[in-house]
């Protein structure tokens, strides 16, 4: 399997997550008995296990691994894992203990397991890394409290695509331009699915093309979202609206942005507009709850409110064709990234000197800009550079 | 040399802190006995919380204050891992010519409750060699276990006389004159926030040797984004898409905080040319959407939803 064959052997081979990598390495290297374990969490296929394996390789630690496929009852853990955390490695070196998928402990057959892992974490002589999809799953709350949590976000499409290209080169398979990128995009930030998809398409071939992607059900994303929008905005029927996003391969955040952008383009009656926005607002609140508590069970409401809610918000259907547009927020955030970063670094610099938060500096920036225009020496006193002062002029 | 007046005139010692005599007396007694508890400074902006913390450190440590005092702002670094690591790294190093160091966590009410839980343990862990001073606007936003570990000091809004006294002193030291009406105007637009008072006066004094009432209002206007009024007007007139674009410019390009936008909207409601019942209705809705933000909603979407509601208002 390519997912195994191309598992990174060292941290330098491991793509993305550079700060998390450093964080983890530092913690494990400095680890002493009594220090916290690590709880590495993130959605499936983001590379949690690979990261730990690469780290063990780099540090030359023996990796002791247990995962959901092992029976993890209290007694089993006691006899096997606990021993491993007590005795020195048989070759005399250090060990790294990986307890994979702790949120996958089965309630019945692994009874007492979580508690036992807690004891093991308390008493271990070697550093322990636990992994979980959902760090905030209630069943592992006790473990979370004993651990430094590190989250692996989804992998960027470009990083996935680059890795897919490397694999194809390594396998000597040629490819039509854009194919790796498309596979990557479709994988929704999961490296593992992307590699699996690639293998399904490319194994045994000399060259792959866009047509080959049919086996994994490729559709053009952009077209798909327009289809969904059309259904949501044109229907007044609950089950139609409900099905609008069934095949949509976009994350909930992006989908909400598309809907939000286009509500006023379709809904012209103020009552429809305000009701529809109210539903988007409620969907957004649930999005926030998910983000805060990592409670993905709430995701269905984000979809319900932003699709069904928005669809049923109109009194009557609108006739005619509407030109749906790309979310301006996403566009604007992209365009203004450089200037927002500059604004942020200026505020941070000033905040440090003036004992203020960035937020407060930004709020008072019109005053400071005024001040600096007349008295550039004051800006220099704050160690702002010429370019930064110039930037502030526009306020 | 920092020539921003808020820094230039920030007191170096507790006895010079404006208008919080009872509190600073207590703090001076702590310094005297060289025994500082964990503390919480609660109160509105610009009442001297940060100033008192810094002055306390200077009084306590003298020239070594910078090595023994760390300031971090929770609204800039909410992530508990950052806070925890930064705090721990600081706590681990030895204090210089002192038994303990002080960690000043400004705007601690910006921390999530999870982060506060973690902080609580950190406070215990390092209580041997560290004291924590937390500042916040509302102490109720700080979880009980933290509150109960702190001596809580309430910083009240400054008395008018204290602020006036301060303005006069500033005028002497910085060589500007200010009319009575102008002083009243400063009081009104700054709502007793001494940082605001200072910033407004410094800006107003650049072009005027004698500051008049209208100079103050001119400066204050630049702080109250004109755009907010326009955005509300446009929503009322049904130009929702334009209102939405202006809002995005303000929040994305100018980086204005959602909370500040909401406060400005709240102020501007009073200035709108609609019936009183209409104003009340907008306030009610604003309250609902601010609540939703506190429940996890993102401020840009929620404020936009408010605008959509407003655009539906007039036709009824």
Contacts between the chains, C-beta under 8 A, distances in Angstrom:
chain1	res1	chain2	res2	distance
A	23	B	81	7.9
A	148	B	81	7.4
A	149	B	81	7.4
A	150	B	81	8.0
A	256	B	301	7.7
A	260	B	301	6.4
A	260	B	304	7.3
A	263	B	308	7.9
A	264	B	240	5.2
A	264	B	241	5.2
A	264	B	244	7.2
A	264	B	308	7.9
A	265	B	241	7.9
A	270	B	238	6.4
A	270	B	240	8.0
A	270	B	308	7.9
A	270	B	311	5.1
A	270	B	312	4.0
A	270	B	315	5.9
A	271	B	312	5.6
A	273	B	240	6.4
A	273	B	308	5.0
A	273	B	311	6.4
A	273	B	312	6.7
A	274	B	305	7.9
A	274	B	308	4.4
A	274	B	309	4.7
A	274	B	311	6.7
A	274	B	312	3.9
A	276	B	308	7.6
A	277	B	304	6.7
A	277	B	305	4.2
A	277	B	308	3.7
A	277	B	309	7.3
A	278	B	305	6.1
A	278	B	308	7.6
A	278	B	309	7.3
A	280	B	301	6.4
A	280	B	305	6.5
A	281	B	289	6.8
A	281	B	292	6.1
A	281	B	297	6.5
A	281	B	301	6.2
A	281	B	302	5.6
A	281	B	305	3.8
A	282	B	292	7.7
A	284	B	292	7.7
A	284	B	297	4.7
A	284	B	298	5.8
A	284	B	301	4.4
A	284	B	302	6.8
A	285	B	292	5.0
A	285	B	295	5.1
A	285	B	296	5.5
A	285	B	297	4.3
A	286	B	296	7.7
A	287	B	296	7.4
A	287	B	297	7.8
A	287	B	298	7.6
A	288	B	295	6.8
A	288	B	296	2.5
A	288	B	297	5.2
A	288	B	298	6.6
A	289	B	295	7.1
A	289	B	296	4.7
A	291	B	296	6.9
A	292	B	112	7.0
A	292	B	296	5.5
A	328	B	245	7.4
A	328	B	248	6.7
A	329	B	248	6.6
A	329	B	252	7.4
A	329	B	300	7.1
A	332	B	248	5.9
A	332	B	252	5.2
A	332	B	253	7.5
A	333	B	252	6.3
A	336	B	252	5.7
A	336	B	253	5.2
A	339	B	253	6.9
A	340	B	252	7.2
A	340	B	253	7.5
A	340	B	255	6.2
A	343	B	254	7.9
A	343	B	255	4.9
A	344	B	255	7.3
A	347	B	255	7.6
A	348	B	76	7.0
A	351	B	73	7.0
A	351	B	76	7.1
A	353	B	2	5.9
A	353	B	4	7.9
A	353	B	7	6.9
A	354	B	2	7.8
A	354	B	4	6.2
A	354	B	6	6.1
A	354	B	7	5.8
A	355	B	7	7.8
A	355	B	10	7.7
A	355	B	50	4.9
A	355	B	51	8.0
A	355	B	54	6.8
A	355	B	71	6.6
A	355	B	106	7.6
A	356	B	73	7.7
A	356	B	195	7.9
A	357	B	73	4.3
A	357	B	75	4.4
A	357	B	76	5.3
A	357	B	106	6.8
A	357	B	107	5.8
A	358	B	73	7.7
A	358	B	75	7.5
A	358	B	76	5.1
A	359	B	75	5.3
A	359	B	76	7.6
A	359	B	257	4.7
A	359	B	259	7.9
A	359	B	260	7.6
A	360	B	45	7.8
A	362	B	254	7.7
A	362	B	255	4.9
A	362	B	256	6.6
A	362	B	257	6.6
A	363	B	223	7.7
A	363	B	256	7.0
A	363	B	257	6.5
A	363	B	260	5.1
A	364	B	199	6.0
A	364	B	223	7.0
A	366	B	222	4.4
A	366	B	223	5.9
A	367	B	199	5.1
A	367	B	200	7.2
A	367	B	203	5.1
A	367	B	219	7.0
A	367	B	222	6.6
A	367	B	223	6.3
A	368	B	4	7.8
A	368	B	199	7.9
A	370	B	203	5.2
A	370	B	206	7.6
A	370	B	219	7.5
A	370	B	222	6.4
A	371	B	4	7.7
A	371	B	202	6.4
A	371	B	203	5.4
A	371	B	206	6.7
A	374	B	206	4.5
A	374	B	207	7.1
A	375	B	3	7.4
A	375	B	206	6.6
A	377	B	3	6.8
A	378	B	3	4.6
A	378	B	4	6.2
A	381	B	1	5.4
A	381	B	2	5.1
A	381	B	3	4.9
A	381	B	4	7.5
A	382	B	2	6.3
A	382	B	4	6.9
A	395	B	254	7.6
